[in-house]
Amino acid sequence: MKPMISILSAAAGSATVFQLPSCSSFLYATSTRRNYPSKLYSSPLETETNIDDTSGGTYDDIESFQRDSRAGEDGYSLLRRPVTFDADADPTFAAPLVLDEREEEQLMDANKNWYEDRSSGGRTPGKKKDQSGKNSILGEYADVLQVSNDDTIANNNNKLQATRQNEEDQQLDMNQRTLETLDYPLVLRALAKECSTVKGQEIVLNSHTQSDKVQAASSNKDFDDDIATMPLTASSVTGVHHRYGAVQEMQRLMEGRVSGWVTSSRQPQQQQQGNNKGKKKAQRKPLGAPPIDGHSFDLGPIFDIIDEGKVLEGPEILDITLMLEIAYDVLDWSRALKEFNEDEEESSSSNNDLQQDPFVELPRLTQSITIDDELFHLLTNAFDDEGKLSGTTFPGIGRLRAKVRTYKRDIISSIESILSLPSMKSKLAVESGGSLTMEINGRLVIPVQQSYSNSVGIVHDASRSGKTAYVEPSEIVGPTNELRQAEAELRAEEARVWRQLTEMIVQHRDEIERNVASVGQLDVTMARVKLGKRLEGVVPTVAEDGVVSVKEARHPILLLRGLEGVVGSDVDIGQDGNMGLILTGPNSGGKTIVLKLLGLYALMVRDAIPVPSKSYEPARVDFFSPILADIGDIQSVDGDLSTFSGHMLVCREVMANADKNALVLMDELGSGKEI
């Protein structure tokens, strides 16, 4: 807050206030966190100028005042501005900075202390020189810098020791090497691009970065049991069946092969606070994909603000509100799936018709969605049609706004009456033309000849020639002070409401995050269907017998590149005692492509992505864990590893990590060594 600098010139029975240009009455109302459109508005509370109602004012220091009162735009000075008094427009205040009101008061005190310290030239009483007798440049920060340097040296030594240890004992992250060797990150990026929500993209891109932790803990905990921790990758064949089941159900919906209706339950609930006149019927839409397309569901930046102890502003609260509304729509959609199951069961039992497969997996993904009615109604009714805090939902705000509007109307009416008086017309300074009413720091002034200013009211500004004084009539000084007080009360009440809304969201944070996680899983399921369509993929049969049997299997990476004429390969391994596959042939004959294809299919199955295959031929790709691949050289100059030594290092890791359901892919195992 900028300080208001005033020059007081006292005379008998009068007081004159000259507010210098160091205090501007205009602010840009912008969000400090986002690039939202700015709005120019008058903010009288930035100065909160209350002036005693006196009979008149003097103008004794005109020369000093003229030096500081420079001309502004359109003939106005830096202080005088066009009137923004609009009795029909409510004042606009920014949200408070922090959630804790006491913390904000301490922040204001800190700013005040900083300004006072700067005003005194930065001198602190009792400040001593350093031991050398000279003023230290670093001062109190010298010790901090020394500690920082010590920490930096220690960190560098630790890094050097870690590097030497790594050179002495070469280790491999076989899971990460397998992903990179098989170019699987390209498949994951393609899947993430098909997601429309930020949460869906996070599930895809973050899943394999923690694959080691998931596999290590999979024996103790099933991450699929909690929607908040459910990863992209299944840890068991049962998890694959659940994911592929959801893909097949979603595919039926997205292709329009299901007849049914979704009835919205939001509309009647939102109208409970209003009257019953003109109430519309509940909306009904055809049953299809879940209504989440086009929404990002990005909670990260919003909860980052809360974690910093700040108050959420209108845009963030509206984002949360929209997420809750869509979550409500998803609940209606899930309810429609259950109604479809019931209708199908009744129809098949009465008519002996062939029953369609029921929806099981998709409703399971939405069963964690819960919406608190109090929170939902508070947020959906928090703002009016203009995007401001609703005076109906929050009666205190509505009452204070009405009070402010009344004060403004009375002030405007009073000044119009004053200007219409015959005795006042002779005192006005109208030679320069222009408006007879202007505004200085939220206070209305009129141009008066300098000789009459003492009898009209309080002087706030003057023309450069000194012939015209801009005076606030005495009749409106008191009402304007009351207006300032009402605006201060309104600002405090709005700050209380902003904090109330933020605190309500904090109380239901876990619920909101779980709702978004459920929507993210639906989004990932839709992305699997979309990517499967691009790859002309099918959902294979999945078991745990180590079988891969696919007709015309085509490399997914080549298909994603849009190459035409990709030749398919028939792969059959794991059946009739055939537990291994040896690929031979000339260079550039496609051996490595087929080898990588096997690994890619195994990874895609664990992530429930349809695999490219003949649509009319049954495909089977069993569940493998772990999947280990050694394709390409792993030479290391720092580690002194040759090509052959690198292969041996991989073999060591394979032997340490492989178990019953492992899939091991080795390319040119004996390369790098003459035999």
Order of alpha helices (4+ residues) and beta strands (2+ residues): beta-beta-beta-beta-alpha-beta-alpha-alpha-alpha-alpha-alpha-alpha-alpha-beta-alpha-beta-alpha-alpha-alpha-alpha-alpha-alpha-beta-beta-alpha-beta-beta-alpha-alpha-beta-beta-alpha-beta-alpha-beta-beta-beta-alpha-beta
